[in-house]
């Protein structure tokens, strides 16, 4: 199991230079977890893309539905005082610290591309590129369904 931040989840569904890395990450470890916050963050990204005419509303609805299916039974509450303590200590946002707190609570790594989180929490966070390095699998990932090996 790994905790992934919203960016990593988004890279699976929104084409970017990191999409291939996100696909490799889910192949390496398909047991993804995230705090409940991920859904609101991804909705915000999708709304921004729709408002900037980068994707259609229909595409945004399809993406959030597929992502919700992927993360079904893998969403967790976080403890507010822990999140606030981490934010105070690190000067990272409380949003980012939700992912850190969850990774700490589950005792698993947080896979992210957030440079500030990576710098402030080197013991629990790992860069997406570093996480997937060494994976050599060119098999395409089908995003309309749950990836193989992922069990809910």
N, C-alpha and C positions, 0 to 999 in steps of 0.2 A: 504494500500500500504506500502511496505517496499523497501528499497534499499538493494540489495545483492551484495557482491563482487564476483569476478570471482571464488574464491575458492568454495563458496557456490553453484554457478551454476555448476561448475565442479563436485562437490560431487554427483550431481544427475546422472551423466553419467559415472563417473570413480569410480569404486569400492574402497571404503576406509572405515575406521572406522567411518567416519562422514556421509556416504551416507544415512543412516537411518534418521539422524537428518535433512538433507536437504529435504528428502521426507516429514518428519513431518512439516517442515517449510512451504513448498508449500501447504500442506493441511491446515495449520493454516491460511496462508495468500497467496493466489495464485496470488495476484497482485504485481508482482516483477518489479522493475525498476533498471536500471544500466546506467552508462555513456557509451558512444560509445566504450570506451577503452576496455570494458569487452571482446569484440569479438577478438581483437588482442591478449589479454592475454590468452584467452582460446586456440586460434590457436597455440600460442607458446607452451603451455602445451602439446597439442595434438601432435605437431611436435616433441617435446622431447620424448614423449611416443613412437611414431612411430620410431624415430631414435634409441631408446634403445630397440626396438623390444618388447615393452610391449603390444602394440596393433597394428593391421594392419592399413595400409593407408585407406582401405575400412571402417574399424570401426571408424577411426578418422573423415572421411568425413560424416559418418552417425551421429556421435555425434555432430559435429558442425552444421549440418543441423537441427537436433532436437532441439539443444539449440537456434539456430536462430529463429526457429518457436516459441519456448517458449517465447522468449524475443521480439518478433515482436511487434511493436508499444509501446515498453517499454524502448526504448533507448533514452538517452538525451545527448545533448551538455552540457558542463560545461563552466563556465566563467573562463578564464585563470588567471585573476588577483586574483580571490578568491582562486583558487587552489594554486597559488604561495604563497599567504599570509598564507594560512593554513600550507603549507609545511615549510615555514620559521618559523612560530610560534611553530610548533610541532616537527620539524626535521623528520617527516615522509616523504616518497617519494611523489613526485607529483602524481604518479600513484594512491597511496592509497588516497591521498587528493582529487582526482576526485570523488571518491565514497562518501567521507565525504561532499564535496561541494554540490553534488547532493542531499544527504539526507537533508542537511540544506535548500537548495532551495525548496525542496518539502515538508519540515517540517514533515518528516517521519523518523523512525529509520533506521540505517544502521546495517544490520545483517552480522556479520563477525566472523572469528576466529583469526584475526590478533591481537596479544597481544599488539603491539605498538599502533595500532589505538585504541584499547579498552582503553588503559591507557591514551592516549593523548586526546581522545574525548569521555569521559564517559557520557556526556549529550546527545549525538546523536547516539552513537554506542551501540550495545548489542551483547553479545556472542551468537553464534548459539545455543549452548546447553541451555543457559538461555532462549532464545526466545521460544524454543520448550518444555521446561519443563512443565510437567503436561498434555501433549497430550497423550492420550491412544487410538490410532487408528492403528490396525494391518492390515488394508485393504491395499493390495499392490498397488503401483503406477505404471501405465503403462507409460513408458518413450518414446515410439514410437509415441505418440500423445500428444496433449495438455491436461494437467491434467483437470479433471472435475472441473467446477467452474471458470476456467480461460477463460476470454473473451478478444478477441483482437478487 
